[in-house]
Amino acid sequence: RAQEDDHRWTDLGYGVAAGQRLVRRGIRTVKVQVRGLGPGRMTSVKGRAVAGVNAVSITDHALLPELGPDPGRSRASEGTVV
């Protein structure tokens, strides 16, 4: 349980650090594209909000395969005849 809380705080810290870099460059309003799966997606967006960056829109660009992975190739048999 403690490890999960630490992980969330790290994601928040990364979001705050990224937000502070944006504010230093004069960027106050952003469109956020969240990629990948995991517990830290929205936490990092909240970190940017804590730093003073306004998120106009948040879109999810996580790649989810609908049909699953491709089947493996069949290997050629080495000299055996069935």
C-alpha positions as CSV (number, residue, x, y, z in Angstrom):
1,R,0.0,0.0,0.0
2,A,2.8,2.4,0.9
3,Q,4.5,1.8,-2.5
4,E,1.4,2.7,-4.4
5,D,1.1,6.0,-2.5
6,D,4.7,6.8,-3.2
7,H,4.2,6.0,-6.9
8,R,1.3,8.4,-7.1
9,W,3.3,11.2,-5.4
10,T,6.1,10.7,-7.9
11,D,3.6,11.1,-10.8
12,L,2.3,14.2,-9.2
13,G,5.8,15.5,-8.8
14,Y,6.6,14.9,-12.4
15,G,3.4,16.8,-13.4
16,V,4.3,19.7,-11.1
17,A,7.8,19.9,-12.5
18,A,6.5,19.8,-16.1
19,G,4.0,22.5,-15.3
20,Q,6.7,24.7,-13.7
21,R,8.8,24.4,-16.9
22,L,5.8,25.5,-19.0
23,V,5.1,28.5,-16.7
24,R,8.7,29.6,-16.9
25,R,8.4,29.6,-20.7
26,G,5.2,31.6,-20.5
27,I,2.8,28.8,-21.5
28,R,-0.4,28.9,-19.3
29,T,-2.9,27.0,-21.4
30,V,-2.4,23.6,-22.9
31,K,-4.2,20.7,-24.6
32,V,-3.2,17.4,-22.9
33,Q,-2.9,14.1,-24.7
34,V,-2.6,11.2,-22.2
35,R,-0.9,8.0,-23.5
36,G,-0.5,4.6,-22.0
37,L,-2.2,2.8,-19.1
38,G,-1.5,3.2,-15.5
39,P,-2.4,4.9,-12.2
40,G,-0.4,8.1,-12.9
41,R,-2.2,9.4,-16.0
42,M,-4.6,11.8,-14.4
43,T,-2.3,12.5,-11.4
44,S,0.3,14.0,-13.7
45,V,-2.4,16.2,-15.3
46,K,-3.4,17.3,-11.8
47,G,0.2,18.2,-11.1
48,R,0.3,20.5,-14.1
49,A,-2.9,22.2,-12.7
50,V,-1.2,22.6,-9.3
51,A,1.7,24.4,-11.1
52,G,-0.7,26.9,-12.6
53,V,-1.2,25.5,-16.1
54,N,-4.8,25.4,-17.4
55,A,-5.8,22.3,-19.4
56,V,-8.3,23.2,-22.1
57,S,-8.9,19.6,-23.2
58,I,-7.7,16.2,-22.1
59,T,-7.7,13.4,-24.7
60,D,-6.8,9.8,-24.3
61,H,-4.4,8.3,-26.9
62,A,-3.8,4.9,-25.2
63,L,-3.2,2.2,-27.8
64,L,-5.5,-0.7,-27.1
65,P,-5.3,-3.6,-29.6
66,E,-8.9,-4.6,-30.5
67,L,-8.1,-7.9,-32.1
68,G,-5.1,-8.9,-30.0
69,P,-1.6,-9.7,-31.1
70,D,-0.8,-11.3,-34.4
71,P,-0.4,-15.1,-34.3
72,G,3.1,-16.4,-34.3
73,R,4.7,-17.7,-37.5
74,S,4.8,-21.4,-38.0
75,R,8.3,-22.7,-38.0
76,A,9.5,-24.9,-40.9
77,S,10.2,-28.5,-39.8
78,E,13.8,-29.5,-40.2
79,G,13.8,-32.7,-42.3
80,T,10.9,-34.4,-40.7
81,V,8.0,-35.7,-42.8
82,V,4.7,-36.5,-41.2
